[in-house]
Amino acid sequence: MASAAIIMVLEPLLTVIAAALWYGEQLPLQKIIGGVLILVAQLWFRWRMLKP
């Protein structure tokens, strides 16, 4: 799978993190949980692809 597709999936998450850091935006629990789910799904998918 192309790395560009993975970056595109993570782009909204990275935008939310950047807004929280640069602009002091508050992150509600719902957004934090959503971000964690996105990261877990990406890690799980990559781990499955690397398994022989």
C-alpha positions in Angstrom: 0.0 0.0 0.0 1.3 3.5 -0.8 2.5 5.7 2.0 0.5 8.6 0.5 -2.8 6.9 1.4 -1.7 6.5 5.0 -0.7 10.1 5.2 -4.0 11.1 3.8 -5.8 9.2 6.5 -3.7 10.8 9.3 -4.0 14.3 7.9 -7.2 15.3 9.8 -5.8 13.9 13.0 -2.5 15.8 12.5 -4.5 19.0 11.8 -6.5 18.7 15.1 -3.2 18.1 17.0 -1.6 21.1 15.3 -4.6 23.3 16.2 -4.5 22.2 19.8 -0.7 23.0 20.1 -0.5 26.2 18.1 -3.8 27.8 18.9 -4.5 26.4 22.3 -7.7 24.7 21.1 -9.4 22.5 23.7 -9.8 18.9 22.7 -13.0 17.3 24.1 -12.8 13.6 25.1 -14.7 12.6 22.0 -12.0 13.9 19.7 -9.2 12.4 21.7 -10.9 9.0 21.6 -11.5 9.3 17.9 -7.8 10.2 17.3 -6.7 7.2 19.4 -9.0 4.9 17.3 -7.5 6.3 14.1 -3.9 5.6 15.3 -4.8 2.1 16.6 -6.4 1.2 13.3 -3.4 2.5 11.4 -0.9 0.6 13.6 -3.1 -2.6 13.4 -3.2 -2.3 9.6 0.5 -1.8 9.2 1.3 -4.6 11.6 -0.9 -7.0 9.6 0.9 -5.9 6.3 4.3 -6.6 7.8 3.4 -10.1 9.1 4.8 -12.8 6.8 
